[in-house]
């Protein structure tokens, strides 16, 4: 059991909103971007990259020819309560699985 700043106990029976509030209180950092984990199946390379709205969008994203760090079309997703909820529950609003891959926000460049 953990308490929030208002001394309420957050446990397994707590609402998702209470858990999101606790998560935001424990992990401070940027709200304008968050990281997604990636894995290259060919090379086995793994890491984290900023979540981009234009990633793999035909006609905009030029991966793998242009690295994300050099892309002029980068448009990062903001870290919202929904993103944190998806991370904590393991699925998004449509029921699609979401890997628990949220990286500490202050590590994102």
ABEGO torsion letter per residue (X at the ends): XBBBAAGBBBBAABBAAAAAAAAAAABBEBAABBBBBBBBAAAGBBEBBBBBAABGBBGABAOAABBAAABAABBBBBBBAAAAAAAAAGBBAAGBBBBBABBBAAABX
